[in-house]
Amino acid sequence: QVQFVESGGGLVQPGGSLRLSCAASGSIFSIGVMGWYRQAPGKQRELVARITRAGSTIYADSVKGRFTISRENAKNTVYLQMNSLKPEDTAVYYCNAASPFPLPDSWGQGTQVTVSS
């Protein structure tokens, strides 16, 4: 079963930027659609961005225009560029399949993003 390792989170002020990375232990091309999810304290995990093999993207309304998902199939890596961050973006961010559902046994540890002044 493929495993994902997320990195790049941290503490950032409102309006700041972060770039998250997700390294997969297997082929993301074979998985197909990949996604970034997030879970804020006391809330359910939600899908915020997804990207197909060919690079087509879909975003949740809450992040549209601020976040950009990308992938490098040859490196089995998915990225999430986050700009104009808001306090409500504070969450643990995870990557997983999104075709259309995540792989239940492949969740990584996630990476914490905290947006605060």
N, C-alpha and C positions, 0 to 999 in steps of 0.2 A: 504494500500500500504506500502510495506516495505521501511524503511528509513535507510540510511547509515551515519555513523559518522566517519570521518577520523581523525587521530591524528599521532603525531610523527615527523612532519616536523620541519624544522629549518634552521639555517645558518651553513654551513659546508665548510671547505676548500677543494679545489680540491684534490682528492685522498682519501677523508674521507668516512665515512659510516653513514647511517641512517636506522632505521627500522620503517616503517610505519605500523599502525594498522587500521583496518576498522571494526567497530562493526555494525552489522545489527540488526534491531528491530524485524526481523522475521527469519524464517528458510532459511539459505543459501543452505541447502541440497535440499530443494524443488525448489529453483531457478535453481540449476544445475551449469552451468559454471559461474564462477565469474572472474572479471577482474579488473586490475588497469589501469586507464587512466591518462593522464596528458595534461595540456594546458599551453603552454608558451605564454608570451605576444605577441599579434599580430598573433598568430597561431591558427589553429583549434585543437580541442581536439583529441588526438590520444590514441589508445589502446596500452599499452606497454607490458602487460603480462596477460595471462589468465590461469585458472586452472579448471579442471573438478572435479566432485564429488570425483572421485577416486584418484585425485592427478596428473593427466597428465598435463603437462605445455607446453605453447608456448610463445615465447618472440619475440618482435620486434628486428630486427637486431641491432638497435642502443643501446640496453641494454643487448643483449645476452652475457652471460659469466660474467656479473657484477651484475645483479639483480636476485633475487630469490623470487618467489611468493609461498605462502603456505596458508593453511587454516585449521581451527579447526571447523568442522561442529557442534560439540557438544556445542561450545561456540559462534557459529554464527559469527565468526571472520575470517578475511582474513588479511594476512600480506604481506609486500613487504620489503625484505632485499635489501638494495642498497649499493653496495661497489664500490670502485674506481670511486667515483662520479666526474663528469666533469661539467664545467660551463654550457654546453648545456643541462644538466639535470635540470636546473632551470625551475620550473614550479609549478603550483598548481596541486596536485595529488588527484585523486578521485577514489573511487571504485564503482562498479555497476555490474549488470549482464553483461554477454558477451556470451549469448547463442542464437543466435549470437549477438543480439543487447542489448543495455542497456535499463533499465526501465526508460522511459522518465520523470516520476514524482517522481523518487526516488533519484535524485542527492542530495548529501550532500553539505556542505560548502567547502569541500576539505581541504587539508593541504599544506601550502606553503613550498616548498623546494628551498633554495637558495644556490648555490654553487659558492663561491667567496673567493678570498684571500684578 
